[in-house]
Amino acid sequence: MIVLGYKDVQQVLSGTETETLEVVRSAYRLHDEGRSAVPHSVFLRFPGDHRNRIIGLPAFAGGDRPVAGMKWIASFPGNVERGLERASAAILLNSLETGHPEALIEGSQISARRTAASAAVAAQELVIEPPAGVTLVGAGVINLEIFRFLTVALPSIERLTVFDTDRSRAESFIAKCQEIKQVAAQAADSLDAALAAQPLVSFATTAIEPHTDLSACRPGTVVLHISLRDLHPEAIVAARNIVDDADHVCREGTSLFLAEQQTGGREFIDAPIGALLRGTAKLQRRPDELVVYSPFGLGVLDMALADHVRVVAEQRGLGATFDGFVPS
């Protein structure tokens, strides 16, 4: 049983954006080919508490190096006010021969990076022309990682607009982004101004219910709807929609769930990202149509990236190994 802590994972993943993007692409292709198993996530909520939650994501990824396990990730937004990270996570990998647990890995970095890489992979696939700038709505860890991965996947990005309900947090966030890549950056005075500023927009907020439409966006804007609950269902229905998995994303009160309830079906969903990556589906659209990418966040991405981290960590002699964790 190998245990990999925060610093071990950080050492493995630092500077590996290109490799992580490929891990995510491959996992999406496997999922679309039917070579994965991804049961519905389990949401643990607490009576009288609508903000905090812990989510369990079990998954199996097939392919040349199959892997199975579970991510257990907590989201406590109040941590930000305490000077702590909103999310914390652990990933457990199991032997596919005996079922025994083989690795326990700190999962917050894996979760953030696979989320960011999935956004960047989708952006690369969905933009018609390389964008000169991006708007980030929500000045947190996820959008910081999304900016990092977008600068690798779309090096054309030279401008940045940030909107957060806390102006000082937006300005501090911009300084962190500048450490990743020097760009012309500004904090927007309003959400509508932010949406109008750039042709690529990423929502990564803690919103628990819809609060905006996309009427302020430029024609043809690509929207990375990572936090899933920001957009009014009417905005979803009016756009072209790409998802990671329709069965997963149309639940738990997401904007797409609300759109399905409103329309009585899922006809507003055009295709899964895996099919676009494999070339088995195409998104035919007018240049002025808005495209929204809404990924639920499939556990198969976590398993694939966690296994990559485990392999590299073992090669480098990182982490701690424990004998006798399970009965012999």
C-alpha positions in Angstrom: 0.0 0.0 0.0 1.6 3.3 -1.1 0.5 6.6 0.4 1.2 9.8 -1.6 0.7 13.1 0.2 0.2 16.6 -1.2 3.9 17.3 -1.8 4.4 14.0 -3.5 1.5 14.7 -5.9 2.7 18.2 -6.5 6.2 17.0 -7.4 4.8 14.6 -9.9 2.3 16.9 -11.6 4.4 20.2 -11.6 5.1 21.3 -15.2 3.3 18.3 -16.7 0.3 20.1 -18.3 0.9 18.5 -21.8 1.0 15.0 -20.3 -2.1 15.7 -18.2 -4.0 16.9 -21.2 -3.2 13.7 -23.1 -4.3 11.6 -20.1 -7.6 13.4 -20.0 -8.1 13.1 -23.8 -7.4 9.3 -23.6 -9.8 8.9 -20.7 -12.6 10.6 -22.6 -12.0 8.5 -25.7 -12.1 5.3 -23.5 -15.3 6.4 -21.9 -16.9 7.1 -25.3 -15.8 3.7 -26.6 -17.5 2.0 -23.7 -14.3 0.9 -22.1 -15.0 2.5 -18.7 -17.4 2.0 -15.8 -18.7 5.2 -14.2 -21.6 4.7 -11.7 -23.4 7.8 -10.6 -21.6 9.9 -8.0 -22.8 9.7 -4.4 -23.6 13.0 -2.7 -23.4 13.2 1.0 -25.2 16.3 2.3 -26.0 17.4 5.8 -29.5 18.2 7.3 -30.1 21.9 7.3 -26.8 22.6 5.4 -27.1 23.5 1.7 -23.5 24.6 1.1 -21.3 21.8 2.2 -21.1 18.3 0.7 -18.9 15.3 0.2 -19.0 13.4 -3.1 -17.9 9.9 -3.8 -16.9 9.1 -7.4 -16.2 5.4 -8.2 -14.8 4.6 -11.6 -13.0 2.1 -13.8 -10.8 3.1 -16.7 -9.9 0.3 -19.2 -7.3 0.5 -21.9 -3.7 -0.6 -21.9 -3.3 0.0 -18.1 -6.7 -0.5 -16.5 -7.4 1.1 -13.1 -10.3 1.2 -10.6 -10.9 3.2 -7.5 -12.8 5.9 -5.7 -12.4 9.7 -5.2 -13.9 11.1 -2.0 -14.0 14.9 -2.3 -15.3 17.4 0.1 -16.5 20.9 -0.8 -16.8 23.3 2.1 -17.0 26.9 0.7 -16.7 28.4 4.1 -13.1 27.2 4.2 -12.1 30.1 2.0 -13.0 32.6 4.8 -10.8 30.5 7.1 -7.8 30.8 4.8 -8.2 27.1 3.7 -8.8 25.5 0.4 -12.5 25.0 -0.4 -12.0 21.4 -1.6 -10.1 18.5 -0.1 -9.9 15.0 -1.5 -8.5 11.5 -1.3 -8.3 8.9 -4.0 -8.1 5.1 -3.3 -6.9 2.8 -6.0 -7.7 -1.0 -5.9 -6.0 -4.0 -7.3 -8.0 -5.4 -10.3 -6.7 -8.9 -9.4 -7.6 -9.1 -5.7 -9.7 -5.9 -5.1 -7.3 -4.9 -2.3 -6.6 -1.2 -1.8 -3.1 -0.5 -3.3 -2.7 3.3 -3.2 -4.1 6.2 -1.1 -3.4 9.5 -2.9 -4.0 13.1 -1.9 -6.6 14.0 -4.5 -7.2 17.8 -4.5 -4.5 18.5 -7.0 -5.5 15.6 -9.2 -9.1 16.8 -9.1 -8.3 20.4 -9.9 -5.9 19.5 -12.7 -8.1 16.9 -14.4 -11.0 19.5 -14.2 -8.8 22.2 -15.7 -7.4 19.8 -18.4 -11.0 18.7 -19.3 -11.9 22.4 -19.8 -8.8 23.0 -21.9 -9.3 19.9 -24.0 -12.9 21.0 -24.7 -11.9 24.6 -25.5 -9.3 23.4 -28.0 -11.9 21.3 -29.7 -14.8 23.8 -29.7 -13.2 27.2 -30.6 -13.4 28.0 -34.3 -10.4 30.3 -34.2 -7.7 30.5 -31.6 -9.0 33.0 -29.0 -6.9 36.1 -28.1 -8.4 36.2 -24.6 -10.4 34.5 -21.9 -12.8 35.6 -19.2 -12.7 33.7 -15.9 -15.8 34.0 -13.7 -14.8 33.0 -10.2 -11.4 33.7 -8.7 -10.6 30.3 -7.2 -8.3 27.3 -7.5 -10.2 25.7 -10.4 -10.1 28.8 -12.6 -6.5 29.3 -11.8 -5.7 25.8 -13.0 -8.0 26.3 -16.0 -6.0 29.4 -16.9 -2.7 27.4 -16.6 -4.0 24.7 -18.9 -5.6 27.1 -21.4 -2.3 28.8 -21.9 -0.8 25.5 -22.9 -3.7 24.2 -25.0 -4.4 27.7 -26.6 -1.1 29.7 -26.6 -2.9 32.4 -28.6 -4.4 33.7 -25.3 -2.8 37.1 -24.5 -5.7 38.8 -22.7 -7.5 38.0 -19.4 -10.7 39.4 -17.8 -11.7 38.2 -14.3 -14.9 38.7 -12.5 -15.5 37.7 -8.9 -18.1 39.0 -6.4 -15.1 40.1 -4.2 -13.2 42.7 -6.2 -10.1 42.4 -4.1 -10.0 38.6 -4.6 -10.3 39.1 -8.4 -7.3 41.5 -8.3 -5.2 39.1 -6.2 -6.2 36.3 -8.6 -5.0 38.3 -11.6 -1.5 38.6 -9.9 -1.4 34.8 -9.6 -2.4 34.3 -13.2 0.4 36.7 -14.2 2.9 34.3 -12.6 1.7 31.7 -15.0 1.7 33.9 -18.1 2.1 37.6 -18.5 -1.0 38.8 -20.2 -3.0 42.1 -20.5 -5.4 41.6 -17.6 -8.3 43.5 -16.0 -10.9 42.9 -13.3 -14.4 43.5 -14.6 -16.9 45.7 -12.8 -19.8 43.5 -13.6 -20.6 40.0 -14.7 -22.1 41.3 -18.0 -19.0 43.3 -18.7 -16.9 40.2 -18.1 -19.1 38.0 -20.4 -18.8 40.6 -23.2 -15.0 41.1 -22.9 -13.7 37.8 -24.4 -14.7 35.1 -26.9 -13.9 32.3 -24.4 -15.5 32.2 -20.9 -15.0 29.9 -17.9 -17.5 29.6 -15.0 -15.9 28.1 -11.9 -17.9 29.4 -9.0 -19.7 28.0 -5.9 -23.1 29.0 -7.2 -25.8 26.6 -6.1 -28.6 27.9 -8.4 -28.7 29.7 -11.7 -27.9 33.4 -11.6 -27.2 34.6 -15.2 -28.0 34.1 -18.8 -25.5 34.6 -21.7 -27.1 37.6 -23.5 -24.1 39.7 -22.8 -21.7 37.3 -24.6 -20.2 38.0 -28.0 -21.6 36.0 -30.9 -19.9 32.7 -31.2 -18.6 32.6 -27.6 -17.5 29.3 -26.2 -18.6 28.9 -22.5 -16.9 26.4 -20.2 -19.6 25.9 -17.7 -17.5 24.0 -15.2 -19.5 24.8 -12.0 -22.7 23.6 -13.8 -25.3 25.7 -11.9 -24.6 29.3 -13.1 -26.8 29.4 -16.2 -30.5 29.8 -16.4 -32.0 26.8 -18.2 -33.3 29.0 -20.9 -29.7 30.0 -21.7 -28.8 26.3 -21.9 -31.6 25.5 -24.3 -30.8 28.5 -26.5 -27.1 27.4 -26.9 -25.4 24.5 -28.5 -24.4 22.1 -25.8 -21.5 19.6 -25.3 -21.3 17.5 -22.2 -19.0 14.7 -20.9 -21.9 12.4 -20.1 -25.6 13.3 -20.4 -26.7 10.8 -17.8 -24.3 12.2 -15.2 -24.7 15.9 -15.9 -28.5 16.0 -16.0 -28.9 15.5 -12.3 -28.3 17.0 -8.9 -29.9 20.4 -9.7 -27.5 21.3 -12.5 -28.6 23.9 -15.1 -28.9 21.0 -17.6 -31.1 19.1 -15.2 -33.3 22.1 -15.0 -33.3 22.5 -18.8 -34.3 18.8 -19.1 -37.2 19.3 -16.6 -38.3 22.4 -18.5 -38.2 20.9 -22.0 -39.1 17.3 -21.2 -36.0 15.8 -22.9 -32.4 16.2 -23.7 -32.6 17.3 -27.3 -30.7 20.4 -26.5 -27.6 18.3 -25.9 -25.6 18.0 -29.2 -22.9 15.5 -28.4 -20.5 14.2 -25.7 -16.9 15.5 -25.8 -15.5 11.9 -26.3 -17.4 11.5 -29.5 -16.0 14.8 -30.8 -12.5 13.8 -29.9 -12.9 10.4 -31.6 -14.4 12.0 -34.7 -17.6 9.9 -34.4 -19.7 13.1 -34.0 -19.3 16.6 -35.3 -20.7 19.9 -34.1 -22.1 21.7 -37.1 -22.8 25.3 -36.0 -23.0 28.8 -37.3 -20.1 31.1 -36.3 -22.5 33.3 -34.3 -23.9 30.5 -32.1 -22.9 30.1 -28.5 -21.5 26.8 -27.4 -21.7 25.7 -23.8 -19.5 22.8 -22.4 -20.9 21.3 -19.2 -18.8 18.5 -17.7 -20.1 16.8 -14.7 -16.6 15.6 -13.8 -16.3 11.9 -14.5 -14.4 9.7 -12.0 -12.7 8.0 -14.9 -10.5 11.1 -15.3 -9.5 11.0 -11.7 -8.6 7.3 -11.9 -6.5 7.7 -15.0 -4.6 10.7 -13.7 -4.2 9.1 -10.2 -2.7 6.0 -11.8 -0.3 8.2 -13.8 0.8 9.9 -10.6 1.2 6.5 -8.8 3.4 5.1 -11.6 5.7 8.2 -11.7 5.9 8.4 -7.9 6.9 4.8 -7.6 9.6 5.3 -10.3 10.9 8.2 -8.3 10.7 6.5 -4.9 8.2 9.0 -3.6 5.6 8.5 -0.8 5.4 6.0 2.0 4.8 2.2 1.7 2.9 0.3 4.4 2.9 -3.5 4.7 0.1 -5.3 6.5 -2.6 -2.8 5.6 -5.0 -5.6 4.7 -5.0 -9.2 6.1 -2.4 -11.4 4.4 
